[in-house]
Amino acid sequence: MASGDGIQIPSRLPLLLTHEGVLLPGSTVRFSVDSPRNMQLVSQRLLKGTSLKSTIIGVIPNTRDPEQDTDDLPSLHKIGTAGIAVQVVGSNWPKPHYTLLITGLCRFSVTSLLKERPFVLAEVEQLDKLEQYMTPASEGVTAEDVELGKLSHKFYQAAVQLLGMLDMSVPVVAKFRRLLDSLPRETLPDVVASMIRTSNKEKLQVLDALSLEERFKKALPMLTRQIEGLKLLQKTRKKSPDNEKTVLSVRKGGVFPGRQFNLDEEDEDEDGDDTAALERKLHRAKMPEAALKVCLKELKRLKKMPQSMPEFALTRNYLDLMVELPWSKSTKDCLDIRAARTLLDNDHYAMDKLKRRVLEYLAVRQLKTLLKGPILCFVGPPGVGKTSVGRSIARTLGREFHRIALGGVCDQSDIRGHRRTYVGSMPGRIINGLKTVAVNNPVFLLDEVDKLGKSLQGDPAAALLEVLDPEQNHSFTDHYLNVAFDLSQVLFIATANTTATIPPALLDRMEVLQVPGYTQEEKVEIAHRHLIQNQLEQHGLTPQQLHIPQDTTQNIISSYTREAGVRSLERKLGAICRAVAVKIAEGHTVTKTGALSPENPAQLGDIAAPPEMPIMIDHVALKDILGPPLFEMEVSERLTLPGVAVGLAWTPLGGEILFVEASRMEGEGQLTLTGQLGDVMKESAHLAISWLRANAKTYHLTNMVGGPDPMEGTDIHLHFPAGAVTKDGPSAGVTIVTCLASLFSGRLVRSDVAMTGEITLRGLVLPVGGIKDKVLAAHRAGVKRVILPKRNEKDLVELPANVRADLDFVIAANLDDVLNGAFDGGFPGTAGTHTQPQLSSKL
């Protein structure tokens, strides 16, 4: 590369075609290449070469490399820059490309193209002396032309003036000063033009200027423009060190000898202001000392980061979230108990237990200001108003309300957030909810907490343990925040259909309040207080257009719905409103048609007149709109043969009546059970058979031919309809005994009796759960007598007074009481049997 004329570049150079930037001698610029010829140049020349010569390439600006290597080359820009590739970085995202860091050496012109594929190779002629960038600064100007000397001096003075307007304590400005003093003045136009904010078109003009005089003339106006812009900025803004520091900024790229600078004062000044504003917000957020310490540490890191770093956005998002969280913001509770009671009664009918608990909380809050929020769990069938009563509680307390649906959640990160080391990390639903409501004492409704899933990503129910523990949630740590947040003032309300699927540790942390189904009378009240009015509003109707009497509502409840809640009832009322809306719309159409053609009275007579208002829905109209009744009082109709009894079952949807049917035929004493029964229910059937065989003589039970053993020569088949529904549990024991006793004795069970209870081999009746739901189901089905275990007598207190008055309760301590209550006139052999012997002490 050395010759008599000085340092020379190779006469044959591979050419990099670019249209994005301009490389000037003395500057360092980053280029991204993804076109076929440029990719081949990098892979075959730069990456495979081993000598310094192989890293020197020519950069041709203002020339786009074709997308396909089969396409012809466009016309090349006449002047290019020889440069040395100091760094090559490859990536496959979003598509394969290389990023090159190239330092410019000198200008050249292309004399001829040697080849176009796989990359462009050309014969070039060097236009600049390369050693001018390597020698130290000279004292004075050596140019022969006096005009050139004046231009050089004027340019240098302008550069010094620009530096004088900046703060020399800033490292970037000091670096620029050292460059200005160390470089020969003939190189200044190229170096300064690459530093200051200029367009590619202006840089091309400097590159194409071959003579030094022309180069100074092109670059001097750019420098003067920067000085004038800075003067204007200092006039319009109050001069401060922060503004000055940000005038000269580091841009992505790097420059001779290793850094590129950009006089983009406005962008950087705004960024500095933004950081200062963020710091002020952090201090105003009134967060705990530990959290503030973490935030200030992250802010210090943020100030040192260039905006191009991916971590800059992550840190900024984190600090923005910390500022937005309600560390000390809260709403003031409305503690007027009388107003709260009125509001709750207006919003919801019945639900006395839930209302009483809310009023208790308000009363304690009046006496004690700092009170941890209770953690309640409403358990009951769907459609009874668990979610809506949570919203009412928030309105009663004057708090913000936020609902978190937990059904199907199977990742613990949904609760506790992701660590910030992961791409796309974000806080959990608890912290996000607090950010949404912007207060630290909202009402959080954790909906469907019994339907949480479990997966390889962890157990969200276990993550909820910390959230719902009053002793721990004052320092809840989200993985994303990584600092403690106080949840003790949040009022958590969970809802569930059953407690069976809630882990015991989680259930132990919550105060469980049972929300049973509604009675028929309660449903009528709810319909006329809330549902009908809501449906009229949703369908654009008024009470003057539609009237639904209480008899009709009762008919809908008994004949068209059979549920614990009121969702089906609301849908049926909606169907009635839609049918009435059609009638009214047709009436309006008829009126308009008549108004358009009054001359034709015969035509008007053929069309039905508009309906009279209000439209009354009676039993006939109800059948026309909703069709034939879906449910009938079938209990008495099905108990027409021996071997049928009615039991009571509990489901997450509320109580249900359960039929048990038995038949016998000649056989070998086998027992067949059908109806998708669980193991516990099968064992109850075997228990019933064993007890009846052991007491067959006492109760006069016989087989088909009158033998004393009911199973001798007889096969028994027990069936539990409906066959497609899975059934399990011990509470059908008394029903199975009654059904088989009816079969073996040939007597009919009373047609208006239902029962529930677990049995033992000794004939005792043990208590079961879900009594209120079961009794309400019996009441809905038209049953008049209910047989319950003696130890469940205490549960009758929870029943509404009208239900207790309508039903006859038989309290059974043993199976004698059950059989006496299930058959008209009692059961033979039960009187005085199975009395417990009195034991005398031997001590």
C-alpha positions in Angstrom: 0.0 0.0 0.0 3.0 2.3 0.3 4.5 4.0 -2.8 6.5 7.0 -3.7 3.4 9.1 -3.7 2.5 8.1 -0.1 0.1 5.6 1.3 -2.2 4.0 -1.3 -5.4 2.0 -1.2 -5.6 -1.2 -3.4 -6.4 -0.4 -7.0 -9.1 -3.1 -7.1 -11.8 -2.8 -4.5 -15.0 -4.7 -3.7 -17.9 -2.2 -3.7 -20.6 -1.9 -1.0 -23.7 -0.3 -2.5 -25.8 1.8 -0.1 -28.6 4.4 -0.2 -29.1 4.9 3.5 -26.0 7.0 4.6 -22.9 8.7 3.4 -19.4 7.7 4.6 -17.0 10.7 4.7 -13.3 10.2 5.2 -12.4 10.4 8.9 -15.9 9.3 10.1 -17.2 5.9 11.3 -20.7 4.9 10.2 -22.8 1.8 10.8 -24.5 0.2 7.7 -27.1 -2.6 7.6 -26.9 -4.8 4.6 -29.4 -7.4 3.5 -29.3 -7.3 -0.4 -27.8 -10.3 -2.3 -24.6 -8.7 -3.6 -23.8 -6.9 -0.4 -24.4 -10.1 1.6 -22.0 -12.0 -0.7 -19.3 -9.3 -0.2 -19.5 -9.7 3.6 -19.5 -13.5 3.6 -16.9 -14.1 0.9 -14.5 -11.2 1.4 -14.8 -9.8 4.9 -15.5 -12.9 6.9 -13.1 -15.2 4.9 -10.2 -12.8 4.5 -7.3 -13.0 6.9 -5.2 -9.9 5.9 -5.7 -6.2 6.6 -6.1 -5.6 2.9 -9.2 -7.9 2.8 -11.0 -5.6 5.2 -10.7 -2.5 2.9 -13.8 -2.0 0.8 -15.3 0.8 -1.2 -18.6 2.4 -0.2 -20.7 3.8 -3.0 -23.4 6.2 -1.7 -26.8 7.1 -3.2 -27.0 3.7 -5.0 -29.5 1.0 -4.2 -28.4 -2.7 -4.6 -31.1 -4.6 -6.5 -33.2 -7.0 -4.5 -32.3 -9.9 -6.8 -28.7 -10.8 -7.8 -30.0 -11.5 -11.4 -31.1 -7.9 -11.8 -28.8 -5.4 -13.6 -26.8 -3.0 -11.6 -28.0 0.7 -11.5 -25.7 3.5 -12.4 -23.1 4.0 -9.7 -22.4 7.3 -7.9 -19.2 8.8 -9.4 -17.4 9.3 -6.1 -17.0 6.7 -3.3 -15.2 6.4 0.0 -12.7 3.7 0.7 -13.1 2.4 4.2 -11.9 -0.3 6.6 -14.5 -2.6 8.2 -13.8 -2.6 11.9 -16.8 -4.7 13.0 -19.2 -7.2 11.4 -22.3 -8.5 13.3 -24.8 -10.9 11.8 -28.4 -11.6 12.7 -31.3 -13.6 11.5 -34.2 -11.5 12.8 -36.4 -10.2 11.3 -34.5 -11.5 8.3 -30.9 -12.5 7.6 -28.6 -9.4 7.5 -25.2 -8.0 8.6 -24.4 -4.8 10.4 -21.0 -3.3 9.4 -19.1 -0.6 11.3 -16.8 1.1 8.7 -14.3 3.9 9.2 -13.7 6.1 6.1 -10.1 6.5 4.7 -10.2 8.5 1.5 -12.1 9.3 -1.7 -11.9 7.3 -4.9 -13.5 7.3 -8.3 -14.5 4.1 -10.2 -12.6 3.7 -13.5 -14.1 0.4 -14.6 -16.2 -2.5 -13.4 -14.4 -5.8 -13.3 -17.3 -8.1 -12.3 -20.9 -7.7 -11.0 -21.4 -11.2 -9.4 -21.4 -12.5 -6.8 -20.4 -9.0 -5.6 -19.3 -5.9 -7.4 -15.5 -5.6 -8.0 -14.1 -2.4 -9.6 -10.9 -0.7 -10.7 -10.6 2.5 -8.7 -8.4 5.6 -8.6 -7.5 7.2 -5.3 -8.4 10.9 -5.1 -7.2 11.9 -1.6 -3.9 11.6 0.2 -4.4 9.0 2.9 -1.6 10.2 5.2 -3.3 13.6 5.9 -5.5 11.7 8.4 -2.5 10.2 10.2 -0.1 13.2 10.6 -0.3 15.5 13.6 -1.7 19.1 13.4 0.5 21.5 11.5 1.1 25.0 12.6 -0.4 27.3 10.0 -1.8 26.6 6.6 0.6 25.2 3.9 -1.8 25.9 1.0 -0.3 28.0 -1.8 -3.6 29.8 -2.4 -4.2 32.6 0.0 -8.0 32.3 -0.4 -7.8 28.7 0.8 -5.9 29.8 3.9 -8.6 32.4 4.7 -11.3 29.8 4.3 -9.5 27.3 6.5 -9.0 29.9 9.2 -12.6 31.0 9.1 -13.8 27.4 9.3 -11.6 26.7 12.3 -12.8 29.9 14.1 -16.4 28.9 13.5 -15.8 25.4 15.0 -14.1 27.0 18.0 -17.1 29.4 18.4 -19.5 26.4 18.4 -17.4 24.7 21.1 -17.4 27.9 23.1 -21.1 27.9 23.3 -21.1 24.4 24.9 -20.1 23.2 28.4 -16.5 21.9 28.3 -17.1 19.8 31.4 -19.2 17.4 29.3 -16.9 14.5 28.1 -18.4 14.5 24.6 -17.7 18.2 24.1 -14.1 17.8 25.5 -13.6 14.9 23.0 -14.7 17.2 20.1 -12.3 19.9 21.3 -9.4 17.4 21.3 -10.3 16.3 17.7 -10.4 19.8 16.6 -6.9 20.6 17.9 -5.3 17.3 16.8 -6.4 17.0 13.2 -4.9 18.9 10.2 -7.2 21.7 9.1 -7.6 20.3 5.5 -9.4 17.3 7.0 -11.9 19.5 9.1 -14.6 19.8 6.4 -15.1 16.0 6.2 -14.9 15.4 10.0 -17.1 18.3 11.0 -19.7 17.6 8.3 -20.0 14.0 9.6 -20.5 15.3 13.2 -23.2 17.9 12.9 -26.8 17.4 11.9 -26.9 17.4 8.1 -28.9 15.6 5.4 -27.5 12.9 3.2 -27.8 15.3 0.2 -25.5 17.9 2.0 -23.0 15.2 2.9 -23.0 14.0 -0.8 -22.1 17.6 -1.8 -19.1 17.5 0.6 -18.1 14.1 -0.7 -18.3 15.2 -4.3 -16.2 18.4 -3.7 -12.7 17.2 -4.8 -10.8 20.5 -4.2 -10.2 21.7 -0.6 -11.5 25.2 -1.4 -14.8 23.8 -2.7 -15.0 21.5 0.3 -14.6 24.3 2.8 -17.3 26.4 0.9 -19.8 23.5 1.2 -19.2 22.7 4.8 -19.0 26.3 6.2 -22.7 27.1 5.8 -23.6 23.9 7.6 -21.5 24.9 10.6 -22.8 28.5 10.5 -26.4 27.1 10.6 -25.7 25.1 13.7 -24.2 28.2 15.5 -27.3 30.3 14.5 -29.6 27.6 15.7 -27.8 27.4 19.0 -27.9 31.2 19.5 -31.7 31.1 18.9 -32.1 28.3 21.3 -30.2 30.2 24.0 -32.4 33.3 23.4 -35.7 31.4 23.7 -34.7 29.2 26.6 -33.3 30.1 30.0 -29.6 29.1 29.8 -28.9 26.1 32.1 -26.1 23.5 32.4 -28.7 20.8 31.6 -29.6 22.4 28.3 -26.0 22.8 27.3 -25.0 19.3 28.2 -27.6 17.8 25.9 -26.8 19.9 22.9 -24.0 17.6 21.8 -25.1 14.0 22.0 -23.7 10.6 21.1 -25.5 9.0 18.1 -25.6 5.4 17.3 -22.6 4.7 15.1 -19.2 5.9 16.3 -16.8 8.1 14.4 -13.1 9.0 13.9 -11.4 8.1 16.1 -14.1 6.0 17.6 -17.2 8.2 18.2 -19.7 10.2 16.2 -21.3 13.3 17.7 -24.6 15.0 16.8 -25.6 18.6 17.5 -29.3 17.7 18.0 -30.0 19.9 20.9 -33.8 19.8 21.0 -34.3 16.0 21.2 -31.7 15.5 23.8 -32.8 18.5 25.8 -36.4 17.1 25.9 -35.0 13.7 27.0 -33.2 15.4 29.9 -36.3 17.2 30.9 -38.3 14.0 30.7 -35.9 12.2 33.1 -36.0 15.1 35.5 -39.8 15.0 35.4 -39.8 11.3 36.1 -37.5 11.8 39.1 -39.9 14.4 40.4 -42.9 12.0 40.0 -41.0 9.3 41.9 -40.6 11.6 44.9 -44.2 12.7 44.7 -45.5 9.1 44.6 -44.9 8.8 48.4 -43.7 5.2 48.0 -42.0 3.4 50.9 -38.3 4.1 51.4 -37.2 0.7 50.1 -39.2 1.1 46.9 -37.9 4.6 46.3 -34.4 3.5 46.8 -34.8 0.8 44.1 -36.5 3.3 41.7 -33.7 5.9 42.1 -31.1 3.2 41.5 -33.0 2.2 38.2 -33.3 5.9 37.3 -29.5 6.4 37.7 -29.0 3.4 35.3 -31.5 4.9 32.9 -29.7 8.2 32.7 -26.5 6.4 31.6 -28.2 4.3 28.9 -28.5 5.3 25.3 -32.1 5.2 24.1 -31.2 2.6 21.4 -30.6 -0.1 24.0 -33.5 -2.5 24.4 -33.1 -2.3 28.2 -33.9 1.4 28.1 -37.5 0.8 27.2 -37.8 -2.0 29.8 -36.4 0.2 32.6 -38.6 3.2 31.6 -41.7 1.1 31.6 -40.8 -0.2 35.0 -40.4 3.3 36.4 -43.6 4.5 34.8 -45.5 1.6 36.5 -43.9 2.4 39.9 -45.0 6.1 39.5 -48.6 5.1 38.5 -49.1 2.7 41.4 -51.3 4.0 44.3 -48.7 3.7 47.1 -50.6 6.2 49.3 -53.8 7.1 47.4 -57.0 5.8 48.9 -60.7 6.6 48.9 -62.6 7.6 52.0 -65.1 4.9 53.2 -68.8 5.8 53.5 -69.5 4.7 57.1 -73.2 5.6 57.3 -74.7 2.2 58.3 -78.3 3.3 57.7 -77.6 4.5 54.2 -75.6 1.4 53.5 -78.5 -0.9 54.6 -80.9 1.0 52.4 -78.6 0.8 49.4 -78.0 -2.9 49.9 -81.7 -3.6 50.3 -82.5 -1.6 47.1 -79.9 -3.5 45.1 -80.6 -7.0 46.3 -83.6 -8.9 47.8 -82.9 -11.5 50.5 -79.2 -12.3 51.0 -79.5 -11.3 54.7 -76.3 -13.0 55.8 -74.2 -11.2 53.2 -75.7 -7.8 54.0 -75.2 -8.4 57.8 -71.5 -9.1 57.3 -71.0 -5.9 55.3 -72.8 -3.8 57.9 -70.6 -5.5 60.6 -67.5 -4.4 58.7 -68.8 -0.8 58.5 -69.6 -0.8 62.2 -66.1 -2.0 63.2 -64.6 0.6 60.8 -66.4 3.3 62.7 -64.8 2.2 65.9 -61.3 1.4 64.5 -59.9 3.5 61.7 -57.1 1.2 60.6 -58.7 -2.2 60.0 -57.4 -4.9 57.7 -59.8 -5.7 54.8 -61.7 -8.9 55.4 -61.2 -11.7 52.9 -64.7 -13.1 52.1 -65.7 -16.1 49.9 -69.3 -16.3 48.6 -70.1 -19.9 47.8 -73.4 -20.7 46.0 -75.0 -21.9 42.8 -74.8 -19.8 39.6 -77.2 -16.9 39.0 -77.8 -16.1 42.7 -76.0 -12.7 42.5 -72.6 -13.4 44.0 -70.7 -11.1 41.6 -73.4 -8.4 41.5 -73.5 -8.2 45.3 -69.7 -7.7 45.3 -70.2 -4.7 43.0 -73.0 -3.4 45.4 -70.7 -3.7 48.4 -68.1 -1.5 46.6 -70.8 1.1 45.9 -72.0 0.9 49.4 -68.5 1.5 50.8 -67.8 4.2 48.3 -64.8 2.3 47.0 -63.5 1.5 43.5 -64.4 -2.0 42.2 -62.2 -4.3 40.1 -63.1 -7.8 38.9 -60.4 -10.5 38.2 -61.7 -13.6 36.4 -59.8 -16.6 37.6 -61.7 -19.3 35.7 -59.2 -21.4 33.7 -56.1 -19.5 35.0 -53.3 -22.0 35.2 -50.1 -19.9 35.4 -48.9 -18.5 38.7 -47.4 -15.5 36.7 -51.0 -14.3 36.1 -51.1 -13.6 39.9 -47.5 -12.7 40.8 -46.2 -11.4 37.4 -43.1 -12.3 35.4 -39.6 -11.5 36.3 -38.1 -8.6 34.4 -35.4 -10.8 33.0 -38.0 -12.3 30.5 -38.9 -10.8 27.2 -42.4 -9.3 27.3 -42.6 -9.5 31.1 -45.4 -7.7 32.9 -46.9 -7.4 36.4 -49.6 -9.8 37.6 -53.3 -9.2 37.7 -53.3 -7.9 41.3 -50.8 -5.1 40.6 -52.4 -4.4 37.2 -55.8 -4.1 38.9 -54.4 -1.6 41.5 -52.9 0.4 38.6 -56.3 0.5 36.9 -58.3 1.6 39.9 -55.5 4.0 41.1 -56.3 3.6 44.8 -54.9 1.2 47.4 -58.2 0.2 49.1 -60.5 -1.0 46.3 -62.9 -4.0 46.4 -61.3 -6.8 44.4 -63.6 -9.5 43.2 -61.8 -12.8 42.6 -64.4 -14.5 40.4 -64.6 -18.3 40.0 -61.8 -19.1 42.5 -62.9 -22.7 42.5 -62.0 -23.1 38.8 -58.3 -22.3 39.0 -56.2 -24.7 36.9 -52.7 -26.1 37.4 -49.9 -26.6 34.9 -46.2 -26.7 34.3 -46.1 -22.9 34.9 -47.0 -23.4 38.5 -50.1 -23.4 40.7 -52.0 -20.1 40.8 -53.9 -21.2 43.9 -50.6 -21.4 45.8 -49.7 -17.9 44.6 -53.0 -16.6 46.0 -52.0 -17.9 49.4 -49.9 -14.8 50.0 -52.5 -12.4 48.5 -55.3 -13.7 50.7 -53.4 -14.1 54.0 -54.1 -11.0 56.2 -50.8 -11.7 58.0 -48.7 -11.6 54.8 -50.4 -9.4 52.3 -49.2 -6.2 53.8 -45.9 -7.0 52.0 -47.0 -8.7 48.8 -44.1 -9.0 46.4 -44.9 -9.1 42.7 -42.1 -10.7 40.6 -42.1 -7.8 38.2 -42.0 -5.1 40.9 -39.6 -7.0 43.1 -40.5 -4.7 46.0 -43.2 -5.1 48.6 -46.7 -3.6 48.1 -49.3 -3.3 50.9 -52.6 -5.1 50.1 -53.9 -5.1 53.6 -56.4 -2.3 52.9 -57.9 -4.1 49.9 -61.3 -5.8 50.5 -61.0 -9.2 48.7 -64.2 -11.0 47.8 -63.9 -14.4 46.2 -66.8 -16.3 44.5 -67.1 -20.0 44.0 -69.8 -22.6 43.1 -68.3 -25.2 45.5 -65.6 -25.4 48.1 -64.7 -29.0 47.0 -62.2 -27.9 44.4 -60.6 -25.1 46.4 -57.3 -26.3 48.0 -57.7 -26.6 51.8 -54.9 -24.1 52.6 -56.5 -21.4 50.4 -60.0 -22.1 51.8 -58.6 -21.8 55.3 -57.6 -18.1 54.6 -61.1 -17.1 53.6 -64.3 -16.4 55.5 -66.8 -18.6 53.7 -70.4 -17.2 53.4 -72.9 -19.6 51.8 -75.3 -18.0 49.3 -78.1 -20.5 48.8 -80.7 -20.5 46.0 -83.8 -18.5 46.1 -87.3 -19.7 47.0 -90.2 -19.3 44.6 -91.5 -16.3 46.5 -88.1 -14.7 46.6 -87.8 -15.1 42.8 -91.2 -13.5 42.3 -90.1 -10.5 44.4 -86.7 -10.3 42.5 -88.5 -10.4 39.1 -90.9 -7.6 39.9 -88.3 -5.4 41.7 -85.4 -5.8 39.3 -85.6 -8.2 36.4 -88.7 -7.0 34.6 -87.7 -3.4 34.9 -84.2 -4.2 33.5 -85.6 -6.2 30.6 -88.1 -3.5 29.7 -85.2 -0.9 29.6 -83.1 -3.3 27.4 -85.9 -3.8 24.9 -87.1 -0.2 24.7 -90.4 -0.9 26.4 -92.3 0.9 29.2 -94.7 -0.4 31.9 -97.5 1.3 30.0 -96.8 -1.1 27.1 -96.2 -4.4 28.9 -97.6 -5.7 32.2 -96.7 -9.1 33.6 -98.9 -10.1 36.6 -97.4 -11.9 39.6 -99.5 -15.1 38.7 -97.7 -15.2 35.3 -94.3 -14.7 36.9 -95.0 -17.6 39.3 -96.1 -19.7 36.4 -92.8 -18.9 34.5 -90.8 -19.9 37.6 -92.6 -23.2 38.3 -93.3 -24.4 34.7 -90.4 -22.9 32.6 -87.4 -22.7 34.9 -86.0 -25.0 37.6 -82.8 -23.4 38.9 -81.4 -22.0 42.1 -80.6 -18.6 40.6 -82.6 -16.3 38.3 -80.6 -16.4 35.0 -83.1 -18.6 33.2 -86.0 -16.6 34.6 -84.4 -13.4 33.1 -84.0 -15.1 29.7 -87.7 -16.1 29.7 -88.7 -12.5 30.6 -86.5 -11.3 27.8 -88.3 -13.7 25.3 -91.6 -12.2 26.4 -90.3 -8.6 25.9 -89.1 -9.5 22.4 -92.5 -11.0 21.5 -94.2 -7.9 22.7 -91.8 -5.6 20.9 -92.7 -7.4 17.6 -96.5 -6.8 18.3 -95.9 -3.1 19.0 -93.6 -2.7 16.0 -96.3 -4.3 13.8 -98.9 -2.0 15.2 -96.8 1.1 14.4 -96.4 -0.2 10.8 -100.2 -0.7 10.5 -100.8 2.9 11.7 -98.4 4.3 9.2 -99.9 2.3 6.3 -103.4 3.5 7.3 -102.2 7.1 7.3 -100.7 6.7 3.8 -103.9 5.3 2.2 -107.1 6.7 3.9 -109.1 6.5 0.7 -109.2 2.7 0.9 -111.2 1.7 4.1 -111.6 -1.9 2.9 -107.8 -2.3 2.9 -107.6 -0.9 6.4 -110.3 -3.3 7.7 -108.3 -6.3 6.5 -105.3 -5.3 8.6 -105.3 -6.0 12.4 -105.6 -3.0 14.5 -102.7 -2.0 16.9 -102.9 -3.9 20.2 -104.4 -2.2 23.3 -101.9 -0.9 25.8 -100.7 -2.2 28.1 -100.3 -5.7 26.7 -101.2 -8.2 29.5 -99.4 -11.5 29.6 -101.7 -14.2 30.9 -101.4 -18.0 30.9 -102.6 -18.3 27.3 -100.1 -15.7 26.0 -97.4 -17.3 28.0 -97.9 -20.6 26.3 -97.9 -18.9 22.9 -94.6 -17.2 23.5 -92.6 -19.7 25.6 -94.3 -22.9 24.3 -95.5 -25.8 26.4 -94.3 -26.0 30.0 -90.9 -27.5 30.4 -91.3 -28.8 33.9 -94.3 -30.5 35.6 -95.0 -31.6 39.2 -94.1 -35.2 38.4 -93.4 -36.5 41.9 -96.9 -37.9 42.6 -97.2 -39.3 39.1 -94.1 -41.4 39.3 -94.8 -42.9 42.7 -97.6 -45.2 41.4 -95.7 -48.5 41.9 -93.9 -50.1 44.8 -90.1 -49.7 44.6 -89.9 -46.0 43.9 -88.7 -43.3 46.3 -87.6 -39.6 46.1 -84.3 -38.5 47.4 -82.6 -35.1 47.6 -79.3 -34.3 46.0 -76.9 -31.3 46.1 -75.1 -30.0 43.0 -73.0 -26.9 42.4 -76.0 -25.5 40.6 -78.3 -25.9 43.6 -80.4 -28.7 45.1 -82.2 -31.3 43.0 -84.7 -34.1 43.6 -83.5 -37.6 42.8 -85.6 -40.6 42.0 -84.6 -44.1 43.0 -86.3 -47.0 41.2 -86.0 -50.7 42.1 -87.3 -53.9 40.5 -86.8 -57.6 41.3 -86.9 -60.8 39.2 -86.1 -64.4 39.7 -82.3 -65.0 39.9 -79.4 -65.9 42.1 -79.4 -63.0 44.6 -77.4 -60.5 42.5 -77.6 -56.7 42.9 -77.3 -54.6 39.7 -76.7 -50.8 40.0 -77.1 -48.4 37.1 -77.2 -44.6 36.6 -73.4 -43.6 36.6 -73.0 -44.1 40.3 -69.8 -43.4 42.3 -68.2 -45.8 44.7 -69.8 -44.1 47.8 -73.2 -44.5 46.4 -72.7 -48.1 45.4 -71.5 -48.8 49.0 -74.7 -47.2 50.3 -76.8 -49.6 48.2 -74.9 -52.6 49.6 -75.4 -51.2 53.1 -79.1 -50.9 52.5 -79.4 -54.5 51.2 -77.5 -55.8 54.2 -79.5 -53.9 56.8 -82.8 -54.9 55.2 -81.8 -58.6 55.0 -80.7 -58.5 58.7 -84.1 -57.0 59.7 -86.3 -58.8 57.2 -88.3 -60.7 59.9 -88.9 -57.6 62.0 -90.3 -55.7 59.1 -92.1 -58.6 57.4 -90.0 -58.4 54.2 -90.2 -61.3 51.9 -88.8 -62.5 48.5 -90.9 -63.1 45.4 -92.3 -66.4 46.7 -92.8 -65.3 50.3 -89.5 -66.5 51.8 -88.0 -64.8 54.8 -84.8 -63.8 52.9 -85.7 -61.0 50.4 -82.7 -61.9 48.2 -83.1 -65.6 48.1 -83.8 -66.6 44.5 -84.2 -63.0 43.6 -82.1 -60.5 41.6 -82.4 -56.8 42.4 -81.9 -53.9 40.0 -81.5 -50.4 41.3 -81.6 -47.5 38.9 -81.0 -43.8 39.4 -82.3 -41.6 36.6 -81.1 -39.6 34.7 -78.7 -42.2 33.4 -76.3 -39.6 31.8 -75.6 -37.7 35.0 -72.8 -38.8 37.3 -73.9 -39.2 40.9 -72.0 -39.9 44.1 -72.2 -39.2 47.8 -73.6 -40.9 51.0 -76.9 -38.9 51.3 -79.0 -41.3 49.2 -78.7 -44.1 51.8 -82.1 -43.5 53.4 -83.7 -43.2 50.0 -82.3 -46.6 48.9 -83.6 -48.2 52.1 -87.1 -46.8 51.6 -87.1 -47.8 48.0 -86.1 -51.4 48.7 -88.4 -51.6 51.7 -91.3 -50.6 49.4 -90.3 -53.2 46.9 -89.9 -56.0 49.4 -93.1 -55.2 51.3 -95.2 -54.3 48.2 -96.3 -51.0 49.7 -96.3 -47.6 48.0 -94.2 -44.8 49.3 -96.1 -41.6 50.0 -96.3 -39.5 46.8 -95.4 -36.2 48.5 -92.3 -37.2 50.5 -88.6 -36.7 49.8 -85.7 -37.5 52.0 -81.9 -37.3 52.6 -79.5 -38.9 55.0 -76.6 -41.3 55.4 -77.1 -44.7 56.9 -75.0 -47.2 59.0 -75.2 -50.9 59.4 -76.8 -50.4 62.8 -79.6 -48.5 61.2 -78.6 -45.0 62.4 -79.2 -41.9 60.2 -76.1 -39.7 60.0 -76.2 -35.9 59.0 -75.4 -34.7 55.5 -74.6 -31.3 53.9 -76.5 -28.9 51.7 -79.7 -29.1 53.6 -81.0 -25.6 52.6 -80.5 -26.2 48.9 -82.0 -29.6 49.1 -85.1 -28.5 51.0 -85.6 -25.6 48.5 -85.4 -28.1 45.7 -88.1 -30.2 47.4 -90.2 -27.1 47.8 -89.8 -26.2 44.1 -90.9 -29.7 43.1 -94.1 -29.6 45.2 -93.1 -32.0 47.9 -95.0 -31.7 51.2 -93.0 -33.8 53.6 -89.2 -33.9 54.0 -87.3 -36.5 56.1 -84.0 -35.2 57.5 -81.4 -36.6 59.9 -81.9 -35.5 63.5 -78.5 -33.9 63.6 -79.5 -31.6 60.7 -82.4 -30.1 62.6 -80.2 -27.1 63.4 -80.0 -26.3 59.7 -83.7 -25.6 59.4 -83.1 -22.2 61.0 -81.6 -21.0 57.8 -84.8 -21.7 55.8 -87.2 -18.9 55.0 -90.3 -18.9 57.2 -92.8 -19.5 54.4 -90.9 -22.7 53.4 -90.8 -24.0 56.9 -94.6 -23.3 57.1 -95.3 -25.1 53.8 -93.3 -28.3 54.6 -93.8 -31.0 57.1 -90.4 -32.0 58.5 -89.8 -35.5 59.9 -86.6 -35.6 62.0 -85.1 -39.1 61.9 -82.5 -40.5 64.3 -82.7 -44.0 62.8 -84.2 -45.9 59.9 -87.4 -46.7 61.9 -88.2 -43.0 61.9 -87.5 -42.9 58.2 -89.8 -45.8 57.3 -92.6 -44.5 59.6 -92.5 -41.1 57.9 -92.2 -42.4 54.3 -95.3 -44.7 54.3 -98.9 -43.9 55.1 -99.9 -45.3 58.4 -96.4 -46.1 59.4 -94.4 -49.3 58.6 -95.2 -52.7 60.1 -92.7 -53.8 62.8 -91.2 -50.4 63.4 -92.9 -49.6 66.7 -90.7 -50.2 69.7 -87.9 -51.8 67.6 -84.2 -51.0 67.9 -84.4 -49.3 71.2 -80.9 -48.7 72.5 -80.2 -50.9 75.6 -79.4 -49.0 78.8 -75.8 -49.8 79.9 -74.9 -49.7 83.5 -71.5 -48.7 84.6 -69.1 -51.4 85.9 -67.0 -48.9 87.8 
